[in-house]
Amino acid sequence: MGYWVSSEINTKIDALKWHVFDIPNGYGTARAGVAVMRHNAGGGWSDAHINVDGLTVARRRGGSNWGSTINSFVPAGCTVSFGLGGEGGVEYFKFMEF
């Protein structure tokens, strides 16, 4: 079990426990949860997105050495995938299962 910590508001959500694990691109969910992708832009421009059943549900464009993290809710029984264009690479793609 793990806790999701929000970097935007610096608070820990104590009420929710998550099962957090790495997933492959094109993962089929058995339970609902949140997909999280972290990428670095390598100092150049990048376009990162998360798709659920072929529909883009989260996207971040831009570039810096810091990169960014994007996340999206994923209903049970759906296929979740990611894409990254431009420079840099994916640091991780995880699923936080309810």
Biopython code that builds the backbone (N, CA, C, O; Angstrom):
import numpy as np
from Bio.PDB.StructureBuilder import StructureBuilder

atoms = [
    (1, "MET", "N", (0.838, -1.183, 0.000)),
    (1, "MET", "CA", (0.000, 0.000, 0.000)),
    (1, "MET", "C", (0.882, 1.244, 0.000)),
    (1, "MET", "O", (1.989, 1.229, 0.539)),
    (2, "GLY", "N", (0.397, 2.296, -0.593)),
    (2, "GLY", "CA", (1.130, 3.544, -0.611)),
    (2, "GLY", "C", (0.185, 4.712, -0.462)),
    (2, "GLY", "O", (-1.031, 4.568, -0.585)),
    (3, "TYR", "N", (0.746, 5.847, -0.202)),
    (3, "TYR", "CA", (-0.043, 7.068, -0.103)),
    (3, "TYR", "C", (0.302, 7.961, -1.280)),
    (3, "TYR", "O", (1.467, 8.065, -1.663)),
    (4, "TRP", "N", (-0.695, 8.600, -1.851)),
    (4, "TRP", "CA", (-0.459, 9.550, -2.926)),
    (4, "TRP", "C", (-0.233, 10.912, -2.302)),
    (4, "TRP", "O", (-1.075, 11.391, -1.543)),
    (5, "VAL", "N", (0.877, 11.537, -2.605)),
    (5, "VAL", "CA", (1.199, 12.849, -2.067)),
    (5, "VAL", "C", (1.079, 13.859, -3.196)),
    (5, "VAL", "O", (1.728, 13.717, -4.233)),
    (6, "SER", "N", (0.259, 14.872, -2.999)),
    (6, "SER", "CA", (0.056, 15.880, -4.026)),
    (6, "SER", "C", (1.167, 16.914, -3.954)),
    (6, "SER", "O", (1.375, 17.528, -2.907)),
    (7, "SER", "N", (1.884, 17.115, -5.058)),
    (7, "SER", "CA", (2.956, 18.103, -5.071)),
    (7, "SER", "C", (2.405, 19.525, -5.170)),
    (7, "SER", "O", (3.097, 20.488, -4.837)),
    (8, "GLU", "N", (1.156, 19.653, -5.629)),
    (8, "GLU", "CA", (0.583, 20.988, -5.775)),
    (8, "GLU", "C", (0.214, 21.604, -4.429)),
    (8, "GLU", "O", (0.390, 22.805, -4.226)),
    (9, "ILE", "N", (-0.293, 20.791, -3.514)),
    (9, "ILE", "CA", (-0.770, 21.348, -2.246)),
    (9, "ILE", "C", (-0.013, 20.815, -1.035)),
    (9, "ILE", "O", (-0.315, 21.185, 0.100)),
    (10, "ASN", "N", (0.971, 19.944, -1.271)),
    (10, "ASN", "CA", (1.823, 19.416, -0.211)),
    (10, "ASN", "C", (1.048, 18.816, 0.950)),
    (10, "ASN", "O", (1.393, 19.055, 2.107)),
    (11, "THR", "N", (0.027, 18.055, 0.671)),
    (11, "THR", "CA", (-0.716, 17.379, 1.729)),
    (11, "THR", "C", (-0.797, 15.899, 1.420)),
    (11, "THR", "O", (-0.846, 15.492, 0.260)),
    (12, "LYS", "N", (-0.811, 15.115, 2.456)),
    (12, "LYS", "CA", (-0.960, 13.674, 2.292)),
    (12, "LYS", "C", (-2.431, 13.333, 2.509)),
    (12, "LYS", "O", (-3.037, 13.768, 3.489)),
    (13, "ILE", "N", (-2.993, 12.569, 1.610)),
    (13, "ILE", "CA", (-4.390, 12.172, 1.743)),
    (13, "ILE", "C", (-4.411, 10.905, 2.590)),
    (13, "ILE", "O", (-4.211, 9.804, 2.077)),
    (14, "ASP", "N", (-4.654, 11.065, 3.882)),
    (14, "ASP", "CA", (-4.573, 9.946, 4.811)),
    (14, "ASP", "C", (-5.721, 8.964, 4.666)),
    (14, "ASP", "O", (-5.578, 7.791, 5.010)),
    (15, "ALA", "N", (-6.846, 9.422, 4.164)),
    (15, "ALA", "CA", (-8.040, 8.580, 4.133)),
    (15, "ALA", "C", (-7.978, 7.508, 3.050)),
    (15, "ALA", "O", (-8.678, 6.500, 3.143)),
    (16, "LEU", "N", (-7.160, 7.706, 2.040)),
    (16, "LEU", "CA", (-7.123, 6.768, 0.920)),
    (16, "LEU", "C", (-5.809, 6.009, 0.881)),
    (16, "LEU", "O", (-4.736, 6.610, 0.913)),
    (17, "LYS", "N", (-5.894, 4.698, 0.813)),
    (17, "LYS", "CA", (-4.699, 3.879, 0.611)),
    (17, "LYS", "C", (-4.761, 3.325, -0.808)),
    (17, "LYS", "O", (-5.819, 2.929, -1.297)),
    (18, "TRP", "N", (-3.622, 3.310, -1.441)),
    (18, "TRP", "CA", (-3.548, 2.893, -2.829)),
    (18, "TRP", "C", (-2.603, 1.711, -2.968)),
    (18, "TRP", "O", (-1.644, 1.581, -2.206)),
    (19, "HIS", "N", (-2.867, 0.870, -3.919)),
    (19, "HIS", "CA", (-1.918, -0.152, -4.337)),
    (19, "HIS", "C", (-1.237, 0.426, -5.568)),
    (19, "HIS", "O", (-1.870, 0.565, -6.615)),
    (20, "VAL", "N", (0.036, 0.762, -5.459)),
    (20, "VAL", "CA", (0.763, 1.453, -6.525)),
    (20, "VAL", "C", (1.757, 0.491, -7.173)),
    (20, "VAL", "O", (2.534, -0.163, -6.479)),
    (21, "PHE", "N", (1.730, 0.405, -8.510)),
    (21, "PHE", "CA", (2.651, -0.485, -9.210)),
    (21, "PHE", "C", (2.931, 0.033, -10.615)),
    (21, "PHE", "O", (2.141, 0.785, -11.185)),
    (22, "ASP", "N", (4.076, -0.384, -11.164)),
    (22, "ASP", "CA", (4.450, -0.034, -12.540)),
    (22, "ASP", "C", (3.565, -0.804, -13.509)),
    (22, "ASP", "O", (3.207, -1.955, -13.260)),
    (23, "ILE", "N", (3.213, -0.154, -14.623)),
    (23, "ILE", "CA", (2.382, -0.815, -15.629)),
    (23, "ILE", "C", (3.011, -0.659, -17.011)),
    (23, "ILE", "O", (3.718, 0.316, -17.267)),
    (24, "PRO", "N", (2.757, -1.607, -17.895)),
    (24, "PRO", "CA", (3.242, -1.473, -19.272)),
    (24, "PRO", "C", (2.313, -0.569, -20.085)),
    (24, "PRO", "O", (1.167, -0.340, -19.697)),
    (25, "ASN", "N", (2.803, -0.066, -21.194)),
    (25, "ASN", "CA", (1.968, 0.718, -22.099)),
    (25, "ASN", "C", (0.891, -0.209, -22.671)),
    (25, "ASN", "O", (1.208, -1.286, -23.174)),
    (26, "GLY", "N", (-0.378, 0.203, -22.598)),
    (26, "GLY", "CA", (-1.473, -0.631, -23.070)),
    (26, "GLY", "C", (-2.034, -1.534, -21.986)),
    (26, "GLY", "O", (-2.593, -2.588, -22.289)),
    (27, "TYR", "N", (-1.896, -1.138, -20.729)),
    (27, "TYR", "CA", (-2.356, -1.942, -19.587)),
    (27, "TYR", "C", (-3.882, -1.963, -19.515)),
    (27, "TYR", "O", (-4.523, -0.919, -19.626)),
    (28, "GLY", "N", (-4.458, -3.135, -19.333)),
    (28, "GLY", "CA", (-5.903, -3.289, -19.155)),
    (28, "GLY", "C", (-6.230, -3.346, -17.672)),
    (28, "GLY", "O", (-5.737, -4.221, -16.962)),
    (29, "THR", "N", (-7.052, -2.428, -17.202)),
    (29, "THR", "CA", (-7.338, -2.336, -15.769)),
    (29, "THR", "C", (-8.410, -3.329, -15.345)),
    (29, "THR", "O", (-9.389, -3.545, -16.059)),
    (30, "ALA", "N", (-8.218, -3.925, -14.187)),
    (30, "ALA", "CA", (-9.237, -4.783, -13.585)),
    (30, "ALA", "C", (-10.074, -3.981, -12.598)),
    (30, "ALA", "O", (-11.258, -4.255, -12.403)),
    (31, "ARG", "N", (-9.442, -2.983, -11.976)),
    (31, "ARG", "CA", (-10.125, -2.116, -11.020)),
    (31, "ARG", "C", (-9.863, -0.663, -11.403)),
    (31, "ARG", "O", (-8.918, -0.365, -12.133)),
    (32, "ALA", "N", (-10.702, 0.230, -10.909)),
    (32, "ALA", "CA", (-10.522, 1.660, -11.182)),
    (32, "ALA", "C", (-9.300, 2.182, -10.438)),
    (32, "ALA", "O", (-8.886, 1.613, -9.428)),
    (33, "GLY", "N", (-8.730, 3.265, -10.945)),
    (33, "GLY", "CA", (-7.572, 3.867, -10.298)),
    (33, "GLY", "C", (-7.109, 5.100, -11.041)),
    (33, "GLY", "O", (-7.858, 5.693, -11.818)),
    (34, "VAL", "N", (-5.874, 5.477, -10.795)),
    (34, "VAL", "CA", (-5.289, 6.665, -11.410)),
    (34, "VAL", "C", (-3.972, 6.275, -12.078)),
    (34, "VAL", "O", (-3.103, 5.673, -11.448)),
    (35, "ALA", "N", (-3.832, 6.620, -13.348)),
    (35, "ALA", "CA", (-2.579, 6.398, -14.078)),
    (35, "ALA", "C", (-1.715, 7.645, -13.927)),
    (35, "ALA", "O", (-2.205, 8.767, -14.050)),
    (36, "VAL", "N", (-0.426, 7.443, -13.659)),
    (36, "VAL", "CA", (0.508, 8.551, -13.460)),
    (36, "VAL", "C", (1.730, 8.318, -14.339)),
    (36, "VAL", "O", (2.338, 7.248, -14.306)),
    (37, "MET", "N", (2.083, 9.339, -15.130)),
    (37, "MET", "CA", (3.270, 9.255, -15.975)),
    (37, "MET", "C", (4.187, 10.423, -15.673)),
    (37, "MET", "O", (3.744, 11.570, -15.628)),
    (38, "ARG", "N", (5.459, 10.139, -15.465)),
    (38, "ARG", "CA", (6.469, 11.168, -15.231)),
    (38, "ARG", "C", (7.458, 11.113, -16.386)),
    (38, "ARG", "O", (7.924, 10.039, -16.767)),
    (39, "HIS", "N", (7.774, 12.283, -16.939)),
    (39, "HIS", "CA", (8.758, 12.328, -18.028)),
    (39, "HIS", "C", (9.687, 13.509, -17.835)),
    (39, "HIS", "O", (9.353, 14.473, -17.146)),
    (40, "ASN", "N", (10.851, 13.425, -18.448)),
    (40, "ASN", "CA", (11.750, 14.575, -18.487)),
    (40, "ASN", "C", (11.830, 15.046, -19.924)),
    (40, "ASN", "O", (11.725, 14.254, -20.860)),
    (41, "ALA", "N", (12.016, 16.329, -20.084)),
    (41, "ALA", "CA", (12.049, 16.891, -21.437)),
    (41, "ALA", "C", (13.468, 17.028, -21.958)),
    (41, "ALA", "O", (13.667, 17.336, -23.133)),
    (42, "GLY", "N", (14.450, 16.806, -21.110)),
    (42, "GLY", "CA", (15.837, 16.872, -21.557)),
    (42, "GLY", "C", (16.250, 18.242, -22.063)),
    (42, "GLY", "O", (17.164, 18.346, -22.880)),
    (43, "GLY", "N", (15.597, 19.288, -21.595)),
    (43, "GLY", "CA", (15.937, 20.639, -22.016)),
    (43, "GLY", "C", (15.293, 21.063, -23.316)),
    (43, "GLY", "O", (15.485, 22.196, -23.757)),
    (44, "GLY", "N", (14.530, 20.177, -23.943)),
    (44, "GLY", "CA", (13.871, 20.492, -25.206)),
    (44, "GLY", "C", (12.363, 20.445, -25.073)),
    (44, "GLY", "O", (11.832, 20.378, -23.965)),
    (45, "TRP", "N", (11.677, 20.479, -26.195)),
    (45, "TRP", "CA", (10.223, 20.468, -26.220)),
    (45, "TRP", "C", (9.715, 19.035, -26.189)),
    (45, "TRP", "O", (10.309, 18.148, -26.802)),
    (46, "SER", "N", (8.615, 18.806, -25.475)),
    (46, "SER", "CA", (8.021, 17.466, -25.464)),
    (46, "SER", "C", (6.502, 17.562, -25.388)),
    (46, "SER", "O", (5.952, 18.591, -24.995)),
    (47, "ASP", "N", (5.845, 16.496, -25.762)),
    (47, "ASP", "CA", (4.387, 16.397, -25.741)),
    (47, "ASP", "C", (4.037, 15.037, -25.141)),
    (47, "ASP", "O", (4.177, 14.009, -25.803)),
    (48, "ALA", "N", (3.583, 15.034, -23.887)),
    (48, "ALA", "CA", (3.247, 13.785, -23.195)),
    (48, "ALA", "C", (1.741, 13.685, -23.033)),
    (48, "ALA", "O", (1.069, 14.685, -22.778)),
    (49, "HIS", "N", (1.210, 12.474, -23.182)),
    (49, "HIS", "CA", (-0.228, 12.306, -23.004)),
    (49, "HIS", "C", (-0.559, 10.910, -22.491)),
    (49, "HIS", "O", (0.186, 9.954, -22.709)),
    (50, "ILE", "N", (-1.703, 10.815, -21.799)),
    (50, "ILE", "CA", (-2.250, 9.546, -21.329)),
    (50, "ILE", "C", (-3.565, 9.330, -22.058)),
    (50, "ILE", "O", (-4.392, 10.237, -22.145)),
    (51, "ASN", "N", (-3.754, 8.122, -22.581)),
    (51, "ASN", "CA", (-4.991, 7.762, -23.284)),
    (51, "ASN", "C", (-5.720, 6.664, -22.516)),
    (51, "ASN", "O", (-5.094, 5.748, -21.983)),
    (52, "VAL", "N", (-7.042, 6.763, -22.465)),
    (52, "VAL", "CA", (-7.885, 5.711, -21.897)),
    (52, "VAL", "C", (-8.836, 5.264, -22.998)),
    (52, "VAL", "O", (-9.645, 6.053, -23.484)),
    (53, "ASP", "N", (-8.737, 4.005, -23.388)),
    (53, "ASP", "CA", (-9.520, 3.445, -24.495)),
    (53, "ASP", "C", (-9.421, 4.303, -25.754)),
    (53, "ASP", "O", (-10.413, 4.508, -26.453)),
    (54, "GLY", "N", (-8.216, 4.803, -26.039)),
    (54, "GLY", "CA", (-7.964, 5.566, -27.256)),
    (54, "GLY", "C", (-8.281, 7.045, -27.175)),
    (54, "GLY", "O", (-8.001, 7.779, -28.123)),
    (55, "LEU", "N", (-8.856, 7.508, -26.071)),
    (55, "LEU", "CA", (-9.206, 8.920, -25.905)),
    (55, "LEU", "C", (-8.154, 9.604, -25.042)),
    (55, "LEU", "O", (-7.844, 9.122, -23.953)),
    (56, "THR", "N", (-7.601, 10.721, -25.512)),
    (56, "THR", "CA", (-6.610, 11.455, -24.726)),
    (56, "THR", "C", (-7.302, 12.126, -23.549)),
    (56, "THR", "O", (-8.198, 12.950, -23.730)),
    (57, "VAL", "N", (-6.876, 11.763, -22.337)),
    (57, "VAL", "CA", (-7.520, 12.273, -21.123)),
    (57, "VAL", "C", (-6.600, 13.177, -20.316)),
    (57, "VAL", "O", (-7.068, 13.897, -19.434)),
    (58, "ALA", "N", (-5.308, 13.157, -20.598)),
    (58, "ALA", "CA", (-4.355, 14.044, -19.927)),
    (58, "ALA", "C", (-3.229, 14.352, -20.896)),
    (58, "ALA", "O", (-2.742, 13.468, -21.600)),
    (59, "ARG", "N", (-2.817, 15.622, -20.928)),
    (59, "ARG", "CA", (-1.756, 16.010, -21.860)),
    (59, "ARG", "C", (-0.965, 17.165, -21.264)),
    (59, "ARG", "O", (-1.515, 18.040, -20.597)),
    (60, "ARG", "N", (0.330, 17.147, -21.519)),
    (60, "ARG", "CA", (1.205, 18.236, -21.087)),
    (60, "ARG", "C", (2.201, 18.494, -22.198)),
    (60, "ARG", "O", (2.895, 17.585, -22.654)),
    (61, "ARG", "N", (2.263, 19.743, -22.628)),
    (61, "ARG", "CA", (3.222, 20.144, -23.658)),
    (61, "ARG", "C", (4.161, 21.181, -23.070)),
    (61, "ARG", "O", (3.769, 21.972, -22.211)),
    (62, "GLY", "N", (5.381, 21.174, -23.529)),
    (62, "GLY", "CA", (6.345, 22.164, -23.067)),
    (62, "GLY", "C", (7.710, 21.546, -22.966)),
    (62, "GLY", "O", (7.944, 20.443, -23.461)),
    (63, "GLY", "N", (8.615, 22.258, -22.322)),
    (63, "GLY", "CA", (9.954, 21.724, -22.188)),
    (63, "GLY", "C", (10.744, 22.401, -21.098)),
    (63, "GLY", "O", (10.692, 23.619, -20.929)),
    (64, "SER", "N", (11.465, 21.605, -20.375)),
    (64, "SER", "CA", (12.418, 22.069, -19.377)),
    (64, "SER", "C", (13.223, 20.854, -18.954)),
    (64, "SER", "O", (12.877, 19.725, -19.302)),
    (65, "ASN", "N", (14.280, 21.076, -18.215)),
    (65, "ASN", "CA", (15.049, 19.946, -17.707)),
    (65, "ASN", "C", (14.275, 19.185, -16.641)),
    (65, "ASN", "O", (14.578, 18.024, -16.367)),
    (66, "TRP", "N", (13.276, 19.828, -16.035)),
    (66, "TRP", "CA", (12.526, 19.200, -14.947)),
    (66, "TRP", "C", (11.464, 18.250, -15.459)),
    (66, "TRP", "O", (11.113, 17.295, -14.766)),
    (67, "GLY", "N", (10.940, 18.484, -16.657)),
    (67, "GLY", "CA", (9.865, 17.641, -17.167)),
    (67, "GLY", "C", (8.575, 17.899, -16.405)),
    (67, "GLY", "O", (8.390, 18.978, -15.842)),
    (68, "SER", "N", (7.683, 16.917, -16.384)),
    (68, "SER", "CA", (6.417, 17.095, -15.671)),
    (68, "SER", "C", (5.792, 15.743, -15.371)),
    (68, "SER", "O", (6.229, 14.706, -15.870)),
    (69, "THR", "N", (4.768, 15.783, -14.551)),
    (69, "THR", "CA", (4.002, 14.596, -14.190)),
    (69, "THR", "C", (2.560, 14.833, -14.594)),
    (69, "THR", "O", (2.003, 15.892, -14.304)),
    (70, "ILE", "N", (1.947, 13.866, -15.258)),
    (70, "ILE", "CA", (0.533, 13.966, -15.608)),
    (70, "ILE", "C", (-0.184, 12.744, -15.059)),
    (70, "ILE", "O", (0.405, 11.672, -14.921)),
    (71, "ASN", "N", (-1.456, 12.918, -14.750)),
    (71, "ASN", "CA", (-2.231, 11.798, -14.211)),
    (71, "ASN", "C", (-3.678, 11.902, -14.642)),
    (71, "ASN", "O", (-4.154, 12.971, -15.024)),
    (72, "SER", "N", (-4.374, 10.772, -14.574)),
    (72, "SER", "CA", (-5.776, 10.735, -14.969)),
    (72, "SER", "C", (-6.480, 9.565, -14.307)),
    (72, "SER", "O", (-5.885, 8.508, -14.095)),
    (73, "PHE", "N", (-7.747, 9.759, -13.984)),
    (73, "PHE", "CA", (-8.590, 8.672, -13.489)),
    (73, "PHE", "C", (-8.830, 7.672, -14.619)),
    (73, "PHE", "O", (-9.018, 8.060, -15.772)),
    (74, "VAL", "N", (-8.820, 6.384, -14.277)),
    (74, "VAL", "CA", (-9.062, 5.322, -15.256)),
    (74, "VAL", "C", (-10.137, 4.391, -14.698)),
    (74, "VAL", "O", (-9.920, 3.768, -13.658)),
    (75, "PRO", "N", (-11.285, 4.279, -15.356)),
    (75, "PRO", "CA", (-12.337, 3.362, -14.883)),
    (75, "PRO", "C", (-11.904, 1.901, -15.013)),
    (75, "PRO", "O", (-10.998, 1.577, -15.781)),
    (76, "ALA", "N", (-12.554, 1.038, -14.264)),
    (76, "ALA", "CA", (-12.278, -0.398, -14.343)),
    (76, "ALA", "C", (-12.635, -0.917, -15.731)),
    (76, "ALA", "O", (-13.602, -0.460, -16.341)),
    (77, "GLY", "N", (-11.858, -1.865, -16.226)),
    (77, "GLY", "CA", (-12.133, -2.497, -17.506)),
    (77, "GLY", "C", (-11.668, -1.728, -18.723)),
    (77, "GLY", "O", (-12.008, -2.100, -19.846)),
    (78, "CYS", "N", (-10.896, -0.660, -18.535)),
    (78, "CYS", "CA", (-10.409, 0.146, -19.658)),
    (78, "CYS", "C", (-8.929, -0.135, -19.922)),
    (78, "CYS", "O", (-8.224, -0.685, -19.076)),
    (79, "THR", "N", (-8.482, 0.252, -21.104)),
    (79, "THR", "CA", (-7.073, 0.129, -21.469)),
    (79, "THR", "C", (-6.429, 1.501, -21.374)),
    (79, "THR", "O", (-6.932, 2.468, -21.946)),
    (80, "VAL", "N", (-5.318, 1.588, -20.653)),
    (80, "VAL", "CA", (-4.625, 2.864, -20.475)),
    (80, "VAL", "C", (-3.252, 2.776, -21.135)),
    (80, "VAL", "O", (-2.528, 1.793, -20.979)),
    (81, "SER", "N", (-2.914, 3.833, -21.879)),
    (81, "SER", "CA", (-1.623, 3.885, -22.562)),
    (81, "SER", "C", (-1.086, 5.304, -22.500)),
    (81, "SER", "O", (-1.797, 6.230, -22.110)),
    (82, "PHE", "N", (0.165, 5.468, -22.883)),
    (82, "PHE", "CA", (0.769, 6.796, -22.892)),
    (82, "PHE", "C", (1.522, 7.008, -24.190)),
    (82, "PHE", "O", (1.817, 6.060, -24.917)),
    (83, "GLY", "N", (1.827, 8.261, -24.468)),
    (83, "GLY", "CA", (2.649, 8.615, -25.606)),
    (83, "GLY", "C", (3.539, 9.780, -25.236)),
    (83, "GLY", "O", (3.166, 10.614, -24.411)),
    (84, "LEU", "N", (4.706, 9.842, -25.835)),
    (84, "LEU", "CA", (5.634, 10.939, -25.586)),
    (84, "LEU", "C", (6.319, 11.285, -26.892)),
    (84, "LEU", "O", (7.002, 10.454, -27.491)),
    (85, "GLY", "N", (6.131, 12.520, -27.328)),
    (85, "GLY", "CA", (6.782, 12.998, -28.533)),
    (85, "GLY", "C", (7.801, 14.061, -28.179)),
    (85, "GLY", "O", (7.758, 14.616, -27.081)),
    (86, "GLY", "N", (8.698, 14.350, -29.072)),
    (86, "GLY", "CA", (9.710, 15.362, -28.811)),
    (86, "GLY", "C", (10.922, 14.779, -28.112)),
    (86, "GLY", "O", (11.294, 13.629, -28.346)),
    (87, "GLU", "N", (11.535, 15.578, -27.254)),
    (87, "GLU", "CA", (12.765, 15.161, -26.585)),
    (87, "GLU", "C", (12.482, 14.570, -25.215)),
    (87, "GLU", "O", (11.358, 14.623, -24.716)),
    (88, "GLY", "N", (13.516, 14.011, -24.622)),
    (88, "GLY", "CA", (13.393, 13.439, -23.285)),
    (88, "GLY", "C", (12.880, 12.018, -23.314)),
    (88, "GLY", "O", (12.860, 11.369, -24.360)),
    (89, "GLY", "N", (12.471, 11.546, -22.166)),
    (89, "GLY", "CA", (11.994, 10.175, -22.062)),
    (89, "GLY", "C", (11.094, 9.986, -20.862)),
    (89, "GLY", "O", (10.982, 10.863, -20.005)),
    (90, "VAL", "N", (10.455, 8.836, -20.812)),
    (90, "VAL", "CA", (9.545, 8.507, -19.717)),
    (90, "VAL", "C", (10.359, 8.002, -18.532)),
    (90, "VAL", "O", (11.176, 7.093, -18.679)),
    (91, "GLU", "N", (10.139, 8.590, -17.359)),
    (91, "GLU", "CA", (10.803, 8.123, -16.140)),
    (91, "GLU", "C", (10.021, 6.976, -15.517)),
    (91, "GLU", "O", (10.611, 5.980, -15.096)),
    (92, "TYR", "N", (8.694, 7.107, -15.454)),
    (92, "TYR", "CA", (7.871, 5.999, -14.968)),
    (92, "TYR", "C", (6.432, 6.144, -15.432)),
    (92, "TYR", "O", (5.973, 7.242, -15.747)),
    (93, "PHE", "N", (5.730, 5.021, -15.468)),
    (93, "PHE", "CA", (4.299, 4.954, -15.775)),
    (93, "PHE", "C", (3.713, 4.007, -14.742)),
    (93, "PHE", "O", (3.970, 2.803, -14.778)),
    (94, "LYS", "N", (2.925, 4.549, -13.821)),
    (94, "LYS", "CA", (2.414, 3.775, -12.688)),
    (94, "LYS", "C", (0.896, 3.824, -12.646)),
    (94, "LYS", "O", (0.261, 4.693, -13.243)),
    (95, "PHE", "N", (0.339, 2.873, -11.930)),
    (95, "PHE", "CA", (-1.105, 2.823, -11.715)),
    (95, "PHE", "C", (-1.363, 2.750, -10.221)),
    (95, "PHE", "O", (-0.802, 1.906, -9.521)),
    (96, "MET", "N", (-2.216, 3.642, -9.740)),
    (96, "MET", "CA", (-2.617, 3.653, -8.328)),
    (96, "MET", "C", (-4.031, 3.105, -8.270)),
    (96, "MET", "O", (-4.993, 3.789, -8.619)),
    (97, "GLU", "N", (-4.142, 1.872, -7.826)),
    (97, "GLU", "CA", (-5.417, 1.158, -7.849)),
    (97, "GLU", "C", (-6.193, 1.404, -6.564)),
    (97, "GLU", "O", (-5.632, 1.384, -5.468)),
    (98, "PHE", "N", (-7.501, 1.638, -6.717)),
    (98, "PHE", "CA", (-8.347, 1.824, -5.527)),
    (98, "PHE", "C", (-8.473, 0.526, -4.784)),
    (98, "PHE", "O", (-9.143, 0.467, -3.753)),
]
sb = StructureBuilder()
sb.init_structure("model")
sb.init_model(0)
sb.init_chain("A")
sb.init_seg("    ")
for serial, (resi, resn, name, xyz) in enumerate(atoms, 1):
    if name == "N":
        sb.init_residue(resn, " ", resi, " ")
    sb.init_atom(name, np.array(xyz, "f"), 0.0, 1.0, " ", f" {name:<3s}", serial, name[0])
structure = sb.get_structure()
